[in-house]
Amino acid sequence: MNRPFIAIAYNPKSGSYRRDRLERLAAAYNAAGYDAHLIDSYAPDFTDRVLGAAQLCVSGGDGTLRDVIARIQDAEIIPPVTMFPGGTINLVAREAGYPPDIDAFVTRTTGRDAGQMRRHFHAFAGRAAMLVCLSAGPDSMAVDIVSENLKRRIGRFAYAAAFARLLLRWPRHAMQVRTDTGEYPCEAAFVLKGRYFAGSWMIDRTADMTQRHFNLLLLPTARRRDYLRLIVAVAVHPVFASRKWLRLQSCTATITGPESIPVQVDGDIACYLPVDVRISDKSIDFI
C-alpha cells in the first residue's frame, strides 16, 4: 500500500539551514506513516516534484516560505501547505500556530487537526510574494542595514541593533500611497496582511491572513517621537496610538517616493520604491 507523500522543502543557503534537523523531521513523518522526501527549494524541477504531494511542508523562515509560494503560484493544483518554523521571526508559523518542536509539529499536521484547512490570501509586492507584512520608511531602512552575521548570532535582536544605529541619523522622506479608496501622503507606510510584525508585535490586531484584503497604517509624519509612540502603542496598548494615523483596508496599493527607500517584505528587503502591492488571484490552503 502506497503511503501519502509529503514534500519537505528547504533552502540550503538559508542561515537557519540544519540538515540534521531536516532529517529528524523527515524521520518523524515516516514514523507517522508518511513517505517524506527532502527537496531543495531551488532545484530546477522543484515545482514538478512537489505538486503531487499530499502536503508541502516548508522548513525554514518566512523568506523560504515566500520563495516557495512564488514558485508554485501558477500551478493549477497546489497541495496543502505547512510551515515548520526555522527562521528568525517566523510570522506565518506564529499566526497559524505551528510549534517548533518536531514531534508536536508532526502531530499538529497529521493528526485530527490536519483536515482543518485555513485558506490564506497572500499578496504580491511587485514580483515578490508578500505573506504577512510590508513597510516603507524608517522601519525598512533599518532592515536594510541589518548585519547578517549579527542576525545569525542574536536572531531578531539584530533588527533592534540596526534600528538603534538609525536613531543617530534619522531618515525622513515624503511618500504617496494610492489605494482602492484614494491617495494619501505619508512618511511611513505599513501594509499588514497578517496579525504579527517583527515577532510578537501586532500593529493592527484586525489584520488576518485569511481575509481577502490587507490593512494599511500610514503615518503622516515619521519623526523619532512618532516611532516611539508607535512602539508604545504596539507594546503597551493601542490607546496610545495617534488619531492622526490613517488606517485603511484595500486590495491594491501603490507606494511612491524616493527610489532610495527600500521595501521590507516579511522581514527581508524585496525591492525599492515605487512598488505596487496587490492581493493574489489565488489562495493557498494551510493545514
RABELLIN-V838339 format. One line per field, one symbol per residue. ss: DSSP state (@ for helix, = for strand, . for the rest). phi: phi as a letter, one per 20 degrees, with the letter a starting at -180 (. if undefined). psi: psi as a letter, one per 20 degrees, with the letter a starting at -180 (. if undefined). A space follows every 50 residues. Layout:
ss->???
phi->???
psi->???
This chain:
ss->....======........@@@@@@@@@@@@@...======.....@@@@@ ....======.@@@@@@@@@@@.......======.....@@@@@@.... .@@@@@@@@@.@@@@..===..===..===..====.@@@@@@@...@@@ @@@@..@@@@@@@@@@@@......=====...====.=====....=... =............======....@@@@@@@@@@@@..@@@.....===== .=====.....====..=====..=====....===.
phi->.fegededebdfeffefcfffffffffffffeoddececffdfgdggffe feffbdeedqdffffffffffegeffcdfgdccefbefdmfffffenefe ffffffffecefefeeedeedeccdmeefcecbbbbpgffffffdfffff ffecmfffffffffffgfcfecbecccdcfdqcceadbccdcecfdbloe fcfcfefbfeeeaceccddgccfgffffffffffedaffefefffddccb dbbcdcrgfeefdeclncfdacfebddbfffddcede
psi->ppqppppoqqoiiqhjpohhhghhgghggghjjrnpppppijphkgghhi ijqhqoooobahgggggghhhjhiqgopqqqroopjagglgghghikpqi pgghggghiibhihinqooporrpncipqohgqqqpbhghhghhjpphgh hhgjchihhhghhhhhhhnpqpqprpppahiappqrippppohrhqpkcj qohoiiqpiiqlrqqqppohqlrghghghggghghfqihiqqiiqpprqr iqpppqapiioqopokiqpharqqpppqpqiqrppp.
